[in-house]
């Protein structure tokens, strides 16, 4: 490549909201169903107007809290860890397993921890410091 391009993860609320909107509006699961991922995993809440994009502020605050507690300098959530967080919530707490109406703040917090994001960021920062 003749030019360098820096790829960044989710760094602000707008980026996160954009990604979450994809789960509410742009996805389809199962294929051919006409249902988004959000609709599939949380059908009753979805029918009543709940959307992941509306959780963006709370979720971003939880990521910021996690970064702060870990002593990480800045927030930069790679897509891999965002997807793992969302997948955890959908599969663990959605219709197929727990059958919760809608994810709670504590469930989101557990999903972030489970994603490995903080561990990866701490490792990344330790490599940079060397």
Secondary structure, DSSP 8 states (H G I E B T S, - for coil): --S------B-SHHHHHHHHHIIIII--SSTTS---HHHHHSHHHHHTT--GGGGHHHHHHHHHHHHHHHT-SS--B-HHHHHHHHHHHHHHHSTTTT--SS--HHHHHHHHHHHTHHHHHHHHHHHHH-
